[in-house]
Amino acid sequence: MRFAGIDSPEAARLLNGAEIIAGREYAAPLKKGEYYVEDLKGIEVVTAEGQVLGHIADVLEGGGGQLAEVALLSGEKRLAPFRKEFFGELNLGGGKIELLEPWILN
């Protein structure tokens, strides 16, 4: 990747640790079953019975994968591995994701 005006290793070092943020119109197209992490923020976390536990506040990169930061109805925040063993069906249009193992938030 090249940037206009960054023509030397010394100039490139000034960008060390920087993040590149692109607008949605420049993002890679999604395949079926894919989503952008930003789209998960605010999604309600529900049990199989439909009980609302809270919502996804953020998705963080952890050592072993992604962690969903769930803001509980009590105001507390808990982390849960964002894996298929814990999270089931995601309904972006309906604004909900099923938590298969609610104990993970205890």
Secondary structure, DSSP 8 states (H G I E B T S, - for coil): ---TT--SHHHHHTTTT------GGGS----TT---HHHHTT-EEE-TT--EEEEEEEEEEETTEEEEEEEETTS-EEEEE-STTTEEEEETTTTEEEES-GGGG-
